[in-house]
Amino acid sequence: MARASNPRGTAAMWVRDRLDELFADEDIADWYPADGRRGLSPARLAMVSVLQFART
């Protein structure tokens, strides 16, 4: 949907596409508890943090 509405992309899409493998779940999995409900990928959460910081 994002590509359909922005065929040329946005800055956030560009960063996500190029830095997608910057964070791996295995690298930061220890930061999150092992018990409890399964949430989003730790790597995806890290990427969202980077994109939010870059936007400000």
N, C-alpha and C positions, 0 to 999 in steps of 0.2 A: 504494500500500500504506500509506503514511503517513497519507493522508486516511481510508482505511478503518479503520485502527486508532485514529485520533484525529480524529473528525469535526469537533470544535470547533477543532482545531489545537493547536499548542504554541507557546511563545515563539519558538523557532528557526524554525518554519514561518512565523509571522507576519513576523518580520524578513526572512526570505528572500523572501517574497512582495512585501513593500513596497520592499525595497532591491535587487530583482533587476537593475535597470538602472543601479545605482550604479557598477558597474565594467564597462567595455567592454574587450574583448580588445585593441582597437587602442590603448587608453590605456596598457596595461602590457605589451604584447607585446615591447617592447625589453628588458625585464628577463630574458627567457628566450632561450636560444641558438636560432638558426635551424636548426642541423643536429641530427641525432639523431632519435630516435623521437618520434612525435607523442604527446603526453600529454593531460592534461585542459586544458580552457580556462583561460587565465590569470585570467579574470574569475571563473570558478567557484572556483579556488584562493583568490583574494582573499576571496570571500564566505565560504568555509569558515573562513578565518583570523578573520574578523570574528565569525562565529558561535561559534567556539571561545573567543575572548576574552570574548564576552558571557556565555558560560556560566559562566566562573570568577568 
